[in-house]
Amino acid sequence: MNRFICGVSALLTSALLLVSSCALPRGRVQQNQAAPGGPQAADIPSFAPLVEVQHGDYAEARRGFRTKLLREGPSPQEWQPVSPPAGVSEVEYSSGKLRLKAWVSRPKDNDSKHSGVLFLHGGFAFGLEDWEMSQPFRDAGCVVLTPILRGENGQPGAFTFFYDEVNDVLAAAECLSQQPHVDPNHLFIAGPSAGGTLALLAAMTSKRFRAAASFSATPDQVLFCKQAKHAARDIPIDITNARELQLRSPLAYATSFKCPARVFYGSLEPEWKQTSQLMADLAKKHGLDVEAVQVEGDHGTSVRPAIERAIAFFRDK
């Protein structure tokens, strides 16, 4: 089992990520019971969306909101020091007052400009396997930059669970645009799991990106917090505060996408289907180029085929 799956499973134990239908804390459907001898209706999980959909623009909502942390500290995910491999540079980027690190690839062709992909890692810590996951984008000729966000891997800043991290993502996009072999007019954003959620929120905040792709993102943090056993312990905000969770839920601002987007989820991940499909449906009714796409696999195995489809999608943009 690679680090991506192990890291996500560890976060599930901490109730920070829902990753698979077999390990997930379940909601209960309080309806008719099944036939005798069969599964009981009370055991059937419910993943119906819970966050209240908003009618305003996400970027505007962010400008008028300040998150309130109940405690300030680092990301809850364990991490190990890691050094960039050959052909990869570690750079610094500024996010407000914070100086943070990122890895960026060096293209084989140094004589031309390349599309840039801001690839946001899964989980809440960065490791070599996260970098290896973005290899298909590099094989396709893109320059890839993966930022390490506030509070991760011993970096400064407090973990805020999908809020101030959006600022880090946009700061990293600026850093990517300034790389010498990147065409600043051809920037894309993508990521799995937690990185996918941030990719969606960033795509709703800024017009910087030509297109966005997420893989097994969490569109509804109200649903997440209801299902997660230790959410109140591990998430540093008041999880009963609807406004706090709305500002972290892409579904709540589905009509705010500022670029085309594809929302991928695995066929073995029923926990993502309803919220992803509803988000895409709301966006499409608003005239936006957003689709929710099911691919074969689970939280780990669905990522590679989804990335291949994302590459084809990005090429068309």
C-alpha positions in Angstrom: 0.0 0.0 0.0 1.6 3.3 -1.0 1.9 6.4 1.1 -1.1 8.0 -0.4 -3.4 5.3 0.7 -1.7 4.9 4.0 -1.7 8.6 4.7 -5.4 8.9 3.9 -6.2 5.9 6.0 -4.4 7.4 8.9 -6.4 10.6 8.5 -9.6 8.5 8.5 -8.6 7.3 11.9 -8.3 10.9 12.9 -11.7 11.6 11.2 -10.3 14.0 8.7 -10.8 12.2 5.5 -13.6 9.8 4.3 -11.9 7.4 1.9 -13.7 4.2 1.4 -17.1 2.7 1.7 -15.8 -0.2 3.9 -14.0 2.0 6.5 -16.3 5.0 6.6 -18.3 6.0 9.7 -21.8 5.8 8.5 -24.9 7.9 8.6 -28.2 6.0 9.1 -31.3 5.9 6.9 -34.2 5.8 9.3 -36.7 4.3 6.9 -38.4 1.0 6.2 -36.4 -2.1 7.2 -35.2 -4.6 4.6 -36.7 -8.0 4.1 -35.9 -10.6 6.9 -32.5 -12.0 6.5 -31.3 -9.1 4.3 -29.4 -6.0 5.2 -31.4 -3.6 7.5 -32.3 -0.2 6.2 -30.7 1.3 9.3 -27.4 -0.1 8.1 -27.6 1.5 4.7 -25.3 4.6 4.5 -26.8 7.9 3.6 -24.6 10.4 1.7 -27.3 12.9 0.8 -25.9 16.5 0.7 -26.4 18.6 3.8 -24.6 21.9 3.2 -26.9 24.8 2.3 -26.3 26.0 -1.2 -25.5 29.7 -1.4 -26.5 32.1 -4.2 -23.6 34.5 -3.9 -20.1 34.3 -5.4 -17.5 32.4 -3.4 -14.7 34.9 -3.9 -16.9 37.7 -2.7 -18.0 35.6 0.3 -14.4 35.0 1.3 -13.7 38.8 1.2 -16.4 39.3 3.8 -15.5 36.4 6.1 -12.8 35.7 8.6 -12.5 32.2 10.0 -12.3 31.7 13.7 -9.9 28.9 14.9 -10.6 27.3 18.2 -7.0 26.4 18.4 -3.9 27.1 16.3 -1.4 24.4 15.4 0.1 22.3 12.7 -1.6 19.8 10.4 -2.6 16.6 12.3 -1.0 14.3 9.7 2.4 12.8 10.5 5.2 13.5 8.1 8.8 12.5 7.3 11.5 14.8 5.9 11.9 14.3 2.2 14.4 15.7 -0.4 13.5 16.5 -4.0 14.6 13.9 -6.6 16.8 14.6 -9.6 15.2 17.1 -12.0 13.1 18.7 -9.3 13.8 22.0 -7.5 12.6 23.1 -4.1 11.5 26.7 -4.2 10.0 29.2 -1.8 6.8 31.1 -2.3 5.2 33.8 -0.2 1.7 33.5 1.1 0.9 36.6 3.1 3.6 36.8 5.8 4.5 33.1 5.4 7.4 31.7 3.5 6.5 28.3 2.3 8.1 25.6 0.2 7.1 23.9 -3.1 8.6 21.4 -5.5 8.7 22.3 -9.2 9.8 20.2 -12.2 12.3 21.2 -14.8 11.2 20.6 -18.3 13.4 18.6 -20.8 12.7 21.2 -23.4 14.2 24.4 -22.1 13.7 26.4 -25.4 9.9 26.8 -25.2 7.1 27.7 -22.9 5.1 24.9 -21.3 1.7 24.7 -19.7 1.9 24.7 -15.9 0.0 22.4 -13.6 -0.5 23.3 -10.0 -0.8 19.8 -8.4 -2.2 19.8 -4.9 -1.2 16.7 -2.8 -3.7 14.5 -1.0 -4.0 14.4 2.7 -2.5 17.1 5.0 1.2 16.4 4.6 3.5 16.0 1.6 5.7 13.1 0.7 7.6 11.6 -2.3 4.6 9.5 -3.3 2.5 12.7 -3.7 5.1 14.0 -6.1 5.2 10.7 -8.0 1.5 10.8 -8.4 1.7 13.8 -10.7 4.2 12.1 -13.1 1.6 11.8 -15.9 1.3 15.6 -16.1 5.1 15.9 -16.5 5.1 13.1 -19.1 2.6 15.1 -21.0 5.0 18.0 -21.2 3.7 20.2 -18.4 5.7 21.9 -15.7 4.3 20.7 -12.4 4.5 22.6 -9.1 3.3 21.1 -5.8 3.1 23.4 -2.8 3.5 22.4 0.8 0.9 24.4 2.6 0.8 26.2 6.0 1.2 23.9 9.0 2.4 20.9 6.9 5.8 19.2 7.2 6.9 21.6 9.9 6.2 24.7 8.0 5.0 27.9 9.6 1.3 28.8 9.9 -1.7 27.2 11.4 -3.8 24.4 9.8 -7.2 25.8 9.1 -8.9 22.8 7.2 -9.6 24.1 3.7 -9.7 27.8 4.4 -6.5 29.9 4.7 -4.9 27.1 2.7 -6.7 28.5 -0.4 -4.5 31.6 -0.1 -1.5 29.4 -0.1 -2.7 27.7 -3.3 -3.2 31.0 -5.1 0.2 32.2 -3.9 1.7 29.0 -5.3 -0.1 29.6 -8.6 1.6 32.9 -8.8 4.9 31.2 -8.2 4.2 28.7 -10.9 3.4 31.5 -13.4 6.8 33.1 -12.8 8.8 30.0 -13.6 11.0 30.7 -16.6 9.7 27.8 -18.8 6.0 28.3 -17.9 3.4 30.0 -20.1 1.5 32.1 -17.5 -1.6 32.1 -19.6 -1.8 28.3 -19.5 -2.1 27.4 -15.9 -4.2 24.4 -14.7 -5.0 23.1 -11.2 -5.6 19.5 -10.1 -5.4 17.4 -7.0 -6.6 14.2 -5.2 -8.7 14.0 -2.0 -7.9 17.0 0.2 -5.9 18.5 -2.7 -9.0 18.1 -4.9 -11.2 20.0 -2.5 -8.7 22.9 -2.4 -8.4 22.8 -6.3 -12.2 23.3 -6.5 -12.2 26.1 -3.9 -9.3 27.8 -5.7 -11.1 27.5 -9.0 -14.0 29.3 -7.5 -11.8 32.0 -6.1 -9.6 33.0 -8.9 -9.7 33.4 -12.7 -6.0 32.4 -12.9 -6.7 28.8 -14.2 -7.7 27.7 -17.7 -9.3 24.5 -16.2 -9.5 22.5 -13.0 -9.7 18.8 -12.1 -10.4 17.2 -8.8 -10.1 13.5 -7.8 -12.3 12.3 -4.9 -12.8 15.7 -3.4 -15.1 16.4 -0.5 -17.7 18.9 -1.8 -19.8 19.0 1.5 -18.0 19.6 4.8 -21.3 19.5 6.7 -21.9 15.9 5.6 -18.2 15.1 6.3 -18.4 16.4 9.8 -21.6 14.6 10.5 -20.1 11.3 9.4 -16.6 11.7 10.8 -16.3 10.2 14.3 -13.7 12.6 15.7 -14.4 15.7 13.7 -14.9 18.0 16.7 -11.6 16.9 18.1 -9.4 17.1 15.0 -10.9 20.0 13.0 -9.8 23.4 14.5 -13.1 25.2 14.0 -16.6 25.1 15.5 -18.1 22.3 13.3 -21.6 23.4 14.4 -21.1 26.7 12.8 -22.8 26.4 9.4 -21.1 29.5 8.0 -17.6 28.1 8.7 -18.5 24.8 6.9 -20.1 26.6 4.0 -16.9 28.5 3.3 -15.1 25.2 3.1 -17.6 23.4 0.9 -17.4 23.7 -2.9 -21.0 22.4 -3.2 -22.2 25.5 -1.3 -20.8 27.7 -4.1 -21.3 25.5 -7.1 -22.2 28.4 -9.3 -18.9 30.2 -8.6 -16.5 28.2 -10.9 -14.4 30.6 -12.8 -13.0 28.0 -15.2 -14.1 24.7 -16.7 -13.8 21.9 -14.3 -14.1 18.1 -14.1 -15.0 16.5 -10.8 -13.8 12.8 -10.8 -14.7 10.2 -8.3 -14.2 6.4 -8.1 -16.9 3.8 -8.8 -16.1 2.3 -5.4 -16.6 5.6 -3.6 -20.4 6.1 -3.2 -19.6 8.8 -0.6 -18.6 11.2 -3.3 -21.3 10.5 -5.9 -24.3 12.5 -4.8 -22.5 15.7 -3.7 -20.2 15.7 -6.8 -23.1 15.2 -9.2 -25.3 17.8 -7.5 -22.4 20.4 -7.6 -21.9 19.7 -11.3 -25.6 19.9 -12.0 -26.0 23.3 -10.2 -23.0 24.7 -12.1 -24.3 23.5 -15.5 -27.7 25.0 -14.8 -25.8 28.3 -14.3 -24.2 27.9 -17.8 -20.8 26.7 -16.5 -18.6 23.9 -18.0 -18.5 21.6 -15.1 -19.0 17.8 -15.1 -18.9 15.1 -12.5 -17.3 12.0 -13.9 -17.2 8.5 -12.4 -14.1 6.4 -13.1 -13.3 2.8 -12.2 -11.6 2.2 -8.9 -11.4 3.3 -5.2 -9.8 6.3 -3.5 -6.3 5.2 -4.7 -6.8 3.2 -7.9 -9.2 5.7 -9.5 -6.6 8.5 -9.4 -4.4 7.4 -12.3 -7.2 6.9 -14.9 -8.8 10.1 -13.7 -5.5 12.0 -14.3 -5.3 10.6 -17.8 -8.7 11.9 -18.5 -7.9 15.2 -16.9 -4.8 15.6 -19.2 -7.1 15.1 -22.3 -9.5 17.7 -20.8 -6.7 20.2 -20.2 -5.4 19.8 -23.7 -8.7 20.9 -25.1 -8.5 24.2 -23.0 
